[in-house]
Amino acid sequence: MRLFWAKKHALDVPRHPLEEPSVFISFANPYHLQDVPRVKTYINAYSCHRPMIEAALDKLMGRSPFKGVSPVDAFCGLPDTHL
């Protein structure tokens, strides 16, 4: 599922990722980075099932290291996703 921002001037597009520490976790869609290309910390969780959500929380809390390698191009071949 893609994120769709308001069409009129995209007023609900997040403007703060470069100003405030932000983390975007993508559950069940490894291609969300194209919808929030300016976010500095992007985590692909790949699934929205409870074990994946718990694993993502363990990693965020430092109880488990991030060690996965993306099997897909999360950058979607777009230059503005490589900030």
N, CA, C and O atoms as a GROMACS GRO file, in nm:
protein
  332
    1MET      N    1   0.084  -0.117   0.000
    1MET     CA    2   0.000   0.000   0.000
    1MET      C    3   0.089   0.124   0.000
    1MET      O    4   0.183   0.133   0.078
    2ARG      N    5   0.059   0.218  -0.086
    2ARG     CA    6   0.136   0.342  -0.096
    2ARG      C    7   0.076   0.449  -0.006
    2ARG      O    8  -0.041   0.444   0.030
    3LEU      N    9   0.158   0.545   0.030
    3LEU     CA   10   0.110   0.662   0.105
    3LEU      C   11   0.068   0.767   0.004
    3LEU      O   12   0.142   0.795  -0.091
    4PHE      N   13  -0.047   0.823   0.022
    4PHE     CA   14  -0.094   0.928  -0.068
    4PHE      C   15  -0.118   1.055   0.012
    4PHE      O   16  -0.199   1.057   0.105
    5TRP      N   17  -0.047   1.160  -0.025
    5TRP     CA   18  -0.059   1.288   0.043
    5TRP      C   19  -0.168   1.370  -0.024
    5TRP      O   20  -0.206   1.340  -0.137
    6ALA      N   21  -0.219   1.471   0.043
    6ALA     CA   22  -0.323   1.557  -0.012
    6ALA      C   23  -0.275   1.616  -0.144
    6ALA      O   24  -0.161   1.659  -0.157
    7LYS      N   25  -0.363   1.618  -0.240
    7LYS     CA   26  -0.325   1.668  -0.372
    7LYS      C   27  -0.304   1.820  -0.373
    7LYS      O   28  -0.214   1.869  -0.441
    8LYS      N   29  -0.383   1.893  -0.298
    8LYS     CA   30  -0.371   2.038  -0.300
    8LYS      C   31  -0.248   2.082  -0.221
    8LYS      O   32  -0.252   2.089  -0.098
    9HIS      N   33  -0.143   2.111  -0.289
    9HIS     CA   34  -0.017   2.159  -0.232
    9HIS      C   35   0.050   2.060  -0.138
    9HIS      O   36   0.148   2.096  -0.070
   10ALA      N   37   0.002   1.939  -0.131
   10ALA     CA   38   0.061   1.834  -0.046
   10ALA      C   39   0.083   1.886   0.096
   10ALA      O   40   0.192   1.868   0.152
   11LEU      N   41  -0.016   1.948   0.153
   11LEU     CA   42  -0.002   2.011   0.284
   11LEU      C   43   0.025   1.914   0.397
   11LEU      O   44   0.078   1.954   0.501
   12ASP      N   45  -0.009   1.788   0.380
   12ASP     CA   46   0.016   1.694   0.488
   12ASP      C   47   0.145   1.614   0.471
   12ASP      O   48   0.172   1.524   0.550
   13VAL      N   49   0.225   1.645   0.370
   13VAL     CA   50   0.354   1.579   0.353
   13VAL      C   51   0.444   1.622   0.469
   13VAL      O   52   0.454   1.741   0.498
   14PRO      N   53   0.508   1.527   0.536
   14PRO     CA   54   0.594   1.566   0.649
   14PRO      C   55   0.710   1.655   0.604
   14PRO      O   56   0.784   1.620   0.513
   15ARG      N   57   0.723   1.768   0.668
   15ARG     CA   58   0.828   1.863   0.633
   15ARG      C   59   0.941   1.864   0.737
   15ARG      O   60   1.042   1.931   0.719
   16HIS      N   61   0.923   1.791   0.843
   16HIS     CA   62   1.017   1.797   0.955
   16HIS      C   63   1.132   1.698   0.952
   16HIS      O   64   1.221   1.712   1.037
   17PRO      N   65   1.140   1.599   0.864
   17PRO     CA   66   1.245   1.498   0.879
   17PRO      C   67   1.388   1.552   0.879
   17PRO      O   68   1.476   1.488   0.935
   18LEU      N   69   1.412   1.666   0.818
   18LEU     CA   70   1.547   1.721   0.820
   18LEU      C   71   1.572   1.808   0.943
   18LEU      O   72   1.686   1.843   0.972
   19GLU      N   73   1.466   1.843   1.014
   19GLU     CA   74   1.478   1.931   1.130
   19GLU      C   75   1.465   1.859   1.263
   19GLU      O   76   1.527   1.899   1.362
   20GLU      N   77   1.385   1.754   1.266
   20GLU     CA   78   1.362   1.676   1.388
   20GLU      C   79   1.412   1.534   1.366
   20GLU      O   80   1.399   1.481   1.256
   21PRO      N   81   1.468   1.470   1.468
   21PRO     CA   82   1.506   1.330   1.453
   21PRO      C   83   1.382   1.247   1.421
   21PRO      O   84   1.286   1.246   1.498
   22SER      N   85   1.385   1.178   1.309
   22SER     CA   86   1.268   1.102   1.263
   22SER      C   87   1.310   0.962   1.220
   22SER      O   88   1.418   0.942   1.164
   23VAL      N   89   1.222   0.867   1.245
   23VAL     CA   90   1.242   0.729   1.201
   23VAL      C   91   1.114   0.687   1.130
   23VAL      O   92   1.005   0.708   1.182
   24PHE      N   93   1.128   0.629   1.013
   24PHE     CA   94   1.013   0.575   0.941
   24PHE      C   95   1.031   0.425   0.933
   24PHE      O   96   1.132   0.377   0.881
   25ILE      N   97   0.934   0.350   0.985
   25ILE     CA   98   0.938   0.204   0.977
   25ILE      C   99   0.831   0.160   0.879
   25ILE      O  100   0.713   0.190   0.897
   26SER      N  101   0.874   0.090   0.777
   26SER     CA  102   0.782   0.042   0.675
   26SER      C  103   0.746  -0.103   0.704
   26SER      O  104   0.830  -0.192   0.694
   27PHE      N  105   0.621  -0.126   0.740
   27PHE     CA  106   0.571  -0.260   0.763
   27PHE      C  107   0.491  -0.303   0.640
   27PHE      O  108   0.402  -0.231   0.596
   28ALA      N  109   0.523  -0.421   0.586
   28ALA     CA  110   0.448  -0.483   0.477
   28ALA      C  111   0.467  -0.417   0.340
   28ALA      O  112   0.397  -0.454   0.246
   29ASN      N  113   0.557  -0.322   0.327
   29ASN     CA  114   0.586  -0.263   0.197
   29ASN      C  115   0.728  -0.210   0.196
   29ASN      O  116   0.754  -0.107   0.260
   30PRO      N  117   0.822  -0.274   0.128
   30PRO     CA  118   0.960  -0.228   0.130
   30PRO      C  119   0.986  -0.106   0.043
   30PRO      O  120   1.100  -0.062   0.033
   31TYR      N  121   0.883  -0.052  -0.021
   31TYR     CA  122   0.903   0.060  -0.114
   31TYR      C  123   0.846   0.193  -0.064
   31TYR      O  124   0.826   0.284  -0.145
   32HIS      N  125   0.821   0.207   0.065
   32HIS     CA  126   0.766   0.332   0.118
   32HIS      C  127   0.864   0.449   0.109
   32HIS      O  128   0.822   0.564   0.116
   33LEU      N  129   0.991   0.422   0.094
   33LEU     CA  130   1.089   0.531   0.090
   33LEU      C  131   1.059   0.628  -0.024
   33LEU      O  132   1.091   0.746  -0.014
   34GLN      N  133   1.000   0.581  -0.132
   34GLN     CA  134   0.966   0.672  -0.241
   34GLN      C  135   0.856   0.771  -0.200
   34GLN      O  136   0.841   0.875  -0.264
   35ASP      N  137   0.781   0.740  -0.096
   35ASP     CA  138   0.677   0.831  -0.048
   35ASP      C  139   0.727   0.928   0.058
   35ASP      O  140   0.665   1.031   0.081
   36VAL      N  141   0.838   0.896   0.123
   36VAL     CA  142   0.899   0.984   0.224
   36VAL      C  143   1.050   0.991   0.198
   36VAL      O  144   1.129   0.950   0.283
   37PRO      N  145   1.089   1.042   0.082
   37PRO     CA  146   1.230   1.036   0.042
   37PRO      C  147   1.326   1.116   0.128
   37PRO      O  148   1.447   1.092   0.123
   38ARG      N  149   1.278   1.210   0.206
   38ARG     CA  150   1.369   1.294   0.286
   38ARG      C  151   1.396   1.242   0.426
   38ARG      O  152   1.477   1.299   0.499
   39VAL      N  153   1.330   1.136   0.464
   39VAL     CA  154   1.352   1.083   0.599
   39VAL      C  155   1.494   1.024   0.606
   39VAL      O  156   1.537   0.954   0.514
   40LYS      N  157   1.565   1.052   0.714
   40LYS     CA  158   1.705   1.007   0.724
   40LYS      C  159   1.719   0.865   0.775
   40LYS      O  160   1.815   0.797   0.740
   41THR      N  161   1.625   0.818   0.855
   41THR     CA  162   1.631   0.682   0.908
   41THR      C  163   1.508   0.606   0.862
   41THR      O  164   1.396   0.637   0.901
   42TYR      N  165   1.532   0.508   0.778
   42TYR     CA  166   1.424   0.430   0.718
   42TYR      C  167   1.451   0.283   0.747
   42TYR      O  168   1.559   0.233   0.718
   43ILE      N  169   1.353   0.215   0.804
   43ILE     CA  170   1.368   0.074   0.840
   43ILE      C  171   1.263  -0.007   0.765
   43ILE      O  172   1.143   0.022   0.773
   44ASN      N  173   1.307  -0.107   0.692
   44ASN     CA  174   1.216  -0.198   0.624
   44ASN      C  175   1.188  -0.316   0.716
   44ASN      O  176   1.279  -0.391   0.750
   45ALA      N  177   1.063  -0.334   0.754
   45ALA     CA  178   1.026  -0.448   0.837
   45ALA      C  179   0.962  -0.559   0.755
   45ALA      O  180   0.949  -0.672   0.803
   46TYR      N  181   0.921  -0.528   0.632
   46TYR     CA  182   0.872  -0.626   0.533
   46TYR      C  183   0.740  -0.692   0.564
   46TYR      O  184   0.673  -0.736   0.471
   47SER      N  185   0.699  -0.702   0.687
   47SER     CA  186   0.577  -0.774   0.722
   47SER      C  187   0.509  -0.698   0.836
   47SER      O  188   0.574  -0.629   0.914
   48CYS      N  189   0.378  -0.714   0.844
   48CYS     CA  190   0.306  -0.645   0.952
   48CYS      C  191   0.256  -0.743   1.057
   48CYS      O  192   0.168  -0.710   1.137
   49HIS      N  193   0.313  -0.862   1.058
   49HIS     CA  194   0.273  -0.962   1.158
   49HIS      C  195   0.340  -0.932   1.292
   49HIS      O  196   0.448  -0.872   1.297
   50ARG      N  197   0.278  -0.975   1.397
   50ARG     CA  198   0.324  -0.945   1.533
   50ARG      C  199   0.473  -0.977   1.556
   50ARG      O  200   0.543  -0.895   1.615
   51PRO      N  201   0.524  -1.093   1.513
   51PRO     CA  202   0.667  -1.120   1.537
   51PRO      C  203   0.759  -1.017   1.471
   51PRO      O  204   0.865  -0.985   1.525
   52MET      N  205   0.720  -0.965   1.355
   52MET     CA  206   0.804  -0.864   1.289
   52MET      C  207   0.797  -0.731   1.363
   52MET      O  208   0.898  -0.662   1.375
   53ILE      N  209   0.680  -0.696   1.412
   53ILE     CA  210   0.666  -0.572   1.489
   53ILE      C  211   0.749  -0.582   1.617
   53ILE      O  212   0.816  -0.487   1.655
   54GLU      N  213   0.743  -0.696   1.684
   54GLU     CA  214   0.822  -0.717   1.806
   54GLU      C  215   0.972  -0.714   1.776
   54GLU      O  216   1.049  -0.660   1.854
   55ALA      N  217   1.012  -0.773   1.663
   55ALA     CA  218   1.155  -0.772   1.625
   55ALA      C  219   1.201  -0.630   1.597
   55ALA      O  220   1.312  -0.593   1.636
   56ALA      N  221   1.118  -0.550   1.530
   56ALA     CA  222   1.154  -0.411   1.502
   56ALA      C  223   1.170  -0.333   1.633
   56ALA      O  224   1.262  -0.254   1.648
   57LEU      N  225   1.080  -0.356   1.728
   57LEU     CA  226   1.091  -0.290   1.858
   57LEU      C  227   1.217  -0.332   1.932
   57LEU      O  228   1.284  -0.250   1.994
   58ASP      N  229   1.251  -0.463   1.926
   58ASP     CA  230   1.375  -0.511   1.990
   58ASP      C  231   1.496  -0.440   1.932
   58ASP      O  232   1.588  -0.404   2.006
   59LYS      N  233   1.497  -0.420   1.803
   59LYS     CA  234   1.610  -0.353   1.739
   59LYS      C  235   1.616  -0.206   1.776
   59LYS      O  236   1.723  -0.152   1.803
   60LEU      N  237   1.501  -0.140   1.778
   60LEU     CA  238   1.498   0.001   1.817
   60LEU      C  239   1.540   0.021   1.962
   60LEU      O  240   1.600   0.124   1.995
   61MET      N  241   1.509  -0.075   2.048
   61MET     CA  242   1.544  -0.065   2.190
   61MET      C  243   1.687  -0.111   2.218
   61MET      O  244   1.734  -0.102   2.331
   62GLY      N  245   1.757  -0.160   2.115
   62GLY     CA  246   1.895  -0.204   2.132
   62GLY      C  247   1.910  -0.344   2.186
   62GLY      O  248   2.020  -0.384   2.224
   63ARG      N  249   1.802  -0.420   2.191
   63ARG     CA  250   1.809  -0.558   2.242
   63ARG      C  251   1.855  -0.656   2.135
   63ARG      O  252   1.887  -0.771   2.165
   64SER      N  253   1.858  -0.613   2.011
   64SER     CA  254   1.897  -0.697   1.899
   64SER      C  255   1.959  -0.608   1.793
   64SER      O  256   1.908  -0.499   1.768
   65PRO      N  257   2.069  -0.650   1.731
   65PRO     CA  258   2.133  -0.565   1.630
   65PRO      C  259   2.059  -0.568   1.496
   65PRO      O  260   1.994  -0.666   1.462
   66PHE      N  261   2.071  -0.458   1.422
   66PHE     CA  262   2.025  -0.455   1.284
   66PHE      C  263   2.131  -0.527   1.202
   66PHE      O  264   2.246  -0.483   1.200
   67LYS      N  265   2.096  -0.634   1.134
   67LYS     CA  266   2.196  -0.706   1.056
   67LYS      C  267   2.143  -0.756   0.922
   67LYS      O  268   2.215  -0.824   0.849
   68GLY      N  269   2.020  -0.724   0.891
   68GLY     CA  270   1.961  -0.770   0.765
   68GLY      C  271   2.013  -0.695   0.644
   68GLY      O  272   2.066  -0.584   0.656
   69VAL      N  273   1.996  -0.755   0.530
   69VAL     CA  274   2.033  -0.694   0.402
   69VAL      C  275   1.907  -0.694   0.315
   69VAL      O  276   1.842  -0.797   0.300
   70SER      N  277   1.876  -0.581   0.260
   70SER     CA  278   1.755  -0.570   0.180
   70SER      C  279   1.764  -0.654   0.053
   70SER      O  280   1.860  -0.641  -0.023
   71PRO      N  281   1.664  -0.739   0.028
   71PRO     CA  282   1.665  -0.818  -0.095
   71PRO      C  283   1.608  -0.739  -0.214
   71PRO      O  284   1.608  -0.789  -0.326
   72VAL      N  285   1.560  -0.618  -0.189
   72VAL     CA  286   1.504  -0.534  -0.295
   72VAL      C  287   1.569  -0.396  -0.289
   72VAL      O  288   1.633  -0.362  -0.190
   73ASP      N  289   1.551  -0.319  -0.393
   73ASP     CA  290   1.602  -0.182  -0.397
   73ASP      C  291   1.501  -0.090  -0.328
   73ASP      O  292   1.408  -0.040  -0.391
   74ALA      N  293   1.520  -0.068  -0.200
   74ALA     CA  294   1.429   0.019  -0.124
   74ALA      C  295   1.435   0.163  -0.173
   74ALA      O  296   1.342   0.240  -0.150
   75PHE      N  297   1.543   0.200  -0.241
   75PHE     CA  298   1.558   0.335  -0.295
   75PHE      C  299   1.478   0.353  -0.424
   75PHE      O  300   1.465   0.464  -0.475
   76CYS      N  301   1.425   0.243  -0.476
   76CYS     CA  302   1.339   0.244  -0.595
   76CYS      C  303   1.406   0.309  -0.716
   76CYS      O  304   1.338   0.356  -0.807
   77GLY      N  305   1.539   0.312  -0.716
   77GLY     CA  306   1.611   0.372  -0.828
   77GLY      C  307   1.597   0.522  -0.836
   77GLY      O  308   1.632   0.582  -0.938
   78LEU      N  309   1.547   0.585  -0.732
   78LEU     CA  310   1.524   0.730  -0.732
   78LEU      C  311   1.639   0.804  -0.666
   78LEU      O  312   1.680   0.768  -0.555
   79PRO      N  313   1.693   0.906  -0.731
   79PRO     CA  314   1.808   0.978  -0.674
   79PRO      C  315   1.776   1.055  -0.545
   79PRO      O  316   1.864   1.071  -0.460
   80ASP      N  317   1.652   1.103  -0.530
   80ASP     CA  318   1.621   1.183  -0.411
   80ASP      C  319   1.600   1.100  -0.285
   80ASP      O  320   1.580   1.156  -0.178
   81THR      N  321   1.604   0.968  -0.296
   81THR     CA  322   1.592   0.884  -0.178
   81THR      C  323   1.729   0.855  -0.114
   81THR      O  324   1.736   0.789  -0.010
   82HIS      N  325   1.836   0.903  -0.174
   82HIS     CA  326   1.972   0.880  -0.124
   82HIS      C  327   2.026   1.004  -0.053
   82HIS      O  328   2.133   1.054  -0.090
   83LEU      N  329   1.956   1.055   0.044
   83LEU     CA  330   2.004   1.176   0.116
   83LEU      C  331   2.106   1.141   0.220
   83LEU      O  332   2.156   1.230   0.290
   0.00000   0.00000   0.00000
